Amino acid sequence: MRLLQKIYFVLLAAMFASCASSHDNFLKYVDPNIGTAHSRWFFYTPAAVPYGMAKLAPSTNGHYGNPSGWEAVGYDTRQNSIEGFVNFHEWQIGGVSFMPTNGIVKVKPGDLEGPKTGYRSGFDRKNQVAHPGYYKVLLDDYQITAELTATKRVGFHRYTFPKNDHSHIILDIGNKQGESSDVTAAEVKMVDDTHFEGYVSTYPKYVGLYDPEGKVSMYFYGEVSRKPKNISAFTADHVFENKSFSEGKGAGLVLNFTTAEKDQIEIKVGLSYTSTVNARENLLAEARDLTFDKAKEKAQKIWKQELGKIALTDSNQNNKTKFYTGLFHALLGRGIASDVNGSYPMHGGIQGKLPVSKDGQTPEFMNTDAIWGAFWNITQLWSLSYPQWYGNYVNTELQIYKDKGWFGDGIANSEYVSGVGTNFVGLAIVGAYNAGIRNYDTELAYQAVKANEMNWINRKPGSGKMDTKAFMKYGFVPFLNEDKTDSTGSHFSASHTLEYSFSAYAAAQMAKSLNKKQDYEALIKYANGWKKIFNPQNKLMHPKKADGSYIDKLDPYEPWRGFQEGNAVQYTFYVPHNPAGLIQVMGKDIFNNKLDSIFTSSEKSGFGGGKQIDAFAGIKSIYNHGNQPCLHISWLFNFSGKPWLTQKWTRLICDQFYGTEPIHGYGYGQDEDQGQLGSWYVLASLGLFDVKGFTDARPIIELGSPHFTKALIKLGNSKNLTIKTVNNSEENMFIQSASFNGKKLENCWLYRDELMKGGNLEFTMGKEPNQSWGVATPPPSE
């Protein structure tokens, strides 16, 4: 009887726990305003659903663009006027801005500083609301309330006007927005009393650099909830009364209304990257009978569901805000580019049709910034609880490979837009394959991965790795004095050598998994390229010339000379595929002392660039959590016999680098790169990570210092994993003991396939390190 009672109470507790997690509103922990100083164009888009094409947001400075094509632009928390509400926000993609106004018609946004010369309006942030799936603000100059929400491919605007005989909605189409750069063509027209359509084509800077024959086009088909009184058209140079068509640079329409107090006018606009026909089809499929309120309700329901796949129990509200805001950015960062009918944009504006994948589904085609470093954050998060998006990413890259012959590390509507000049797509695909995500042609995937590592003939500049021939010839990339990368070497030779060694290791693991022994042996020798540039005298990675000599006058802290977006001190630890090998050549004591002193020193500057608001503020520092090359380093102590230092430093990075304010969010104005730093926080605060990005033939999970009393994780295979801590607190950051499904853990790692079976992972925490825990057997390392 007692056994039955026990089972009953266990089931009852489980039921209540399930109810609590399913009804907990995780949206309340998300603050989209965190980190909005120096934020990238795609960073602040609250009115969207996970990975949506429709990403709506206010813009404070979007029409200014940015000089290098990537810097912060769009929404800045330090600026206090809004110039419009933009529908497209993606890496190198931006456009189609709407703005409600009243009074004298103005058709230019005006200057951010100085006298008010355009249609922009001041606003007070106390009158601003931003939640996942919804945005609201009062425009002070017009006393108009603007609200935004979205489905996957449809943007919803609702404007509440005061009484005015001269109310307007400006459709600003033909002007630069964000990273989109120059407009090459644009058109907008009314197709009847309440519907409009059009497009804008742009030539972003990175398209010009890496895919010069390409272009980026955005199409729309919109519906206004009531007929305008009349319509004006405008271009860059002229305004035309009673005209409902405009084309060319600066093209736009002004919809004019007479409004009573609290009159609401709604717009829903279908979006597409392929055609106005498909934009209309997207609108009809997703929003034919959908009202603004229903769309908002639906969007927020999706966010609750997706955020709720990791349900936290803890009293530390600050950490929960960091966690769910990081998860929000991870699920927001990249966006789909395919239509409801499977159409997607091919190179140069050609329309393609996606095939059905191996699982019988049509995957989404995705736009994405470079995957550089994403194997230390977003791909691991995908594989944990969101495998469908990892599958979408892999299928997207394989479609690019079929269409263009090479992977694209960063892509905008199929155009190459990677700014780093390397290409880690193959490594990311190996991570998916070895994590069991295989809803694609695996043989095609392997051939593409192998080609990405070893082929150079007719390689396209936008696909990166233009120095592959040199790496294959020398086993390392020779240093070039000039700021270039070609078949003879690279100015970023050392970082490229380290990166290509890692990706060659990954490709070798896929070859091993597929029993391709000859390929494995050919690839694995290149995984040791890092040894060729390790200088045993200064214990640093040291760029080499083609003749094998080290370059002179090496400054360990100098970025951009031999090392991309980093320096010799940071990149010396870039051997994630073989930490044991690096520890051996450096010496274990030297390795541990050097690495520990690096973190002790970098803590003084917040583990990044201090309080300087600049994405590159930390590249001269001793450690830079604000950029990808350093993100694995704090986990290396697990390999060097001191896992308590991994526990300490990952905990302190989470506590100090990450903030909850608009300015101190991800460092101070650091480079979030479409959810990567947010994903890192999610993983580290759960105490889960793999420095190899799941590229081992049998991947592992390293264990760190969990932040929360309890985390209930719905795994991608539909099983549940519960991570519990006992005696956890801000001071109690060290693991005293651990168990998995009742079995005592002696090591600081598990095989991933064991963890993915689900169950209970439990840690007992303490204030002082337990130096005997987790050291029995170090994680596997070749």
Disulfide bonds with the S-S distance in Angstrom:
none
